[in-house]
Amino acid sequence: MGNKTGRGYTKIVAYYPEAFANANAPTSTELNSATYGFDISCAVTDDYTLNLKDSDTDNTQSVCDVMSIENPTFYNYEASLDGFADLDQSTASTGVYNKFRDLFSDGGNLFILVKRIGQPQAAVFDTSSIISSFLVKTDNPADIDAAGAPMGFGARFKPQGWVLSEYKVAS
């Protein structure tokens, strides 16, 4: 029997697209860059969405098919992150909550969101890391002010047609 991966074993990092020489083969050096990548994990609430969804399919049958078929045509994904609001929301405050807000507060900006599950959140990316990456464009942000919950900031994204799923990181 294996060991379950629990809380604290998810890392979410937002990168500017220029972070990678080849986004289809990111290296651990590129993924660990503090110049182009921002670890926002601790600002994100645990009800985030950053995953592949069901693919679009075509069910056109050939004369040789004896049962119904579904062939994938387009991969679909979704991205929506809610983050906590910092008590000090001044531009001088540099905490992770304000960094999250500052990165995603304007619509129309491109990011590659990278998710890693299975290693401690604070661990650097290495050749044992398996990641999924999603190219997104920021949409209109949402204020989160539900009764009984902490104040927050909702980053909303539009998929931009590129995803890298379950990639084992190169050196």
MORA-V644148 format. One record per pair of residues at least 6 apart in sequence whose C-alpha atoms are under 6 Angstrom apart, sorted by the first residue. I is the first residue (numbers start at 1). J is the second residue. D is the distance in whole Angstrom. If there is no record, write none. Layout:
BEGIN
i & j & d
I & J & D
I & J & D
END
This chain:
BEGIN
i & j & d
8 & 120 & 6
8 & 121 & 6
9 & 117 & 6
9 & 118 & 5
9 & 119 & 5
9 & 120 & 4
9 & 121 & 5
10 & 116 & 6
10 & 117 & 5
10 & 121 & 5
11 & 41 & 5
11 & 115 & 6
11 & 116 & 5
11 & 121 & 5
12 & 40 & 6
12 & 41 & 5
12 & 114 & 6
12 & 115 & 5
13 & 38 & 5
13 & 39 & 4
13 & 40 & 6
13 & 113 & 6
13 & 114 & 5
14 & 37 & 6
14 & 38 & 5
14 & 112 & 6
14 & 113 & 5
15 & 36 & 5
15 & 37 & 4
15 & 111 & 6
15 & 112 & 5
16 & 36 & 6
16 & 111 & 5
17 & 111 & 6
17 & 112 & 6
19 & 36 & 5
27 & 169 & 6
27 & 170 & 5
27 & 171 & 5
28 & 125 & 5
28 & 126 & 5
28 & 171 & 5
43 & 83 & 5
43 & 84 & 6
43 & 96 & 6
43 & 97 & 5
44 & 82 & 6
44 & 83 & 4
45 & 82 & 6
45 & 83 & 6
48 & 80 & 6
48 & 81 & 5
49 & 79 & 5
49 & 80 & 5
50 & 78 & 6
50 & 79 & 4
51 & 77 & 6
51 & 78 & 6
52 & 76 & 6
52 & 77 & 4
53 & 76 & 5
53 & 77 & 5
55 & 72 & 6
55 & 74 & 6
55 & 75 & 5
55 & 76 & 6
56 & 72 & 6
56 & 73 & 6
56 & 74 & 5
57 & 70 & 6
57 & 71 & 5
57 & 72 & 4
57 & 73 & 5
58 & 70 & 6
58 & 71 & 5
59 & 69 & 5
59 & 70 & 5
79 & 157 & 6
80 & 156 & 5
81 & 154 & 6
81 & 155 & 5
82 & 153 & 6
82 & 154 & 4
82 & 155 & 6
83 & 152 & 5
83 & 153 & 5
84 & 97 & 6
84 & 152 & 4
85 & 97 & 6
85 & 151 & 6
85 & 152 & 4
86 & 97 & 6
104 & 155 & 6
105 & 141 & 6
107 & 138 & 5
107 & 139 & 5
107 & 140 & 5
108 & 137 & 6
108 & 138 & 5
109 & 137 & 5
109 & 138 & 5
110 & 136 & 6
110 & 137 & 4
111 & 135 & 6
111 & 136 & 5
112 & 134 & 5
112 & 135 & 5
113 & 133 & 6
113 & 134 & 5
114 & 132 & 6
114 & 133 & 4
115 & 131 & 6
115 & 132 & 5
116 & 131 & 5
127 & 169 & 5
127 & 170 & 6
127 & 171 & 6
129 & 168 & 6
129 & 169 & 6
130 & 166 & 6
130 & 167 & 5
130 & 168 & 4
131 & 166 & 5
131 & 167 & 5
132 & 164 & 5
132 & 165 & 4
132 & 166 & 5
133 & 163 & 6
133 & 164 & 5
134 & 163 & 5
135 & 160 & 6
135 & 162 & 6
136 & 157 & 6
136 & 158 & 6
136 & 159 & 5
136 & 160 & 5
137 & 157 & 5
137 & 158 & 5
138 & 157 & 5
139 & 156 & 5
139 & 157 & 5
141 & 154 & 6
141 & 155 & 5
141 & 156 & 6
142 & 153 & 6
142 & 154 & 5
143 & 153 & 5
143 & 154 & 6
144 & 151 & 6
144 & 152 & 5
144 & 153 & 6
145 & 151 & 5
END
